[in-house]
């Protein structure tokens, strides 16, 4: 096992198999993730602590969530709470 630390402080681990992992840390500790993972440490932690039931989310529920977010955004714009960027 070889360790490599890059300029931003990220720790990468090279295993004899050729697999490269990066170390992520949070307030609960450290964990190795695949180098090319697009997620941070929170995703594998939540998967370990809250196993999936395998049940699919109802598409109508997702549509309703989007409708509520759109209504909030439109209201904020009308009330000028939204900051233009």
JOCOR-V141619 format. One record per pair of residues at least 24 apart in sequence whose C-alpha atoms are under 7 Angstrom apart, sorted by the first residue. I is the first residue (numbers start at 0). J is the second residue. D is the distance in Angstrom with one decimal. If there is no record, write none. Layout:
BEGIN
I;J;D
I;J;D
END
This chain:
BEGIN
none
END
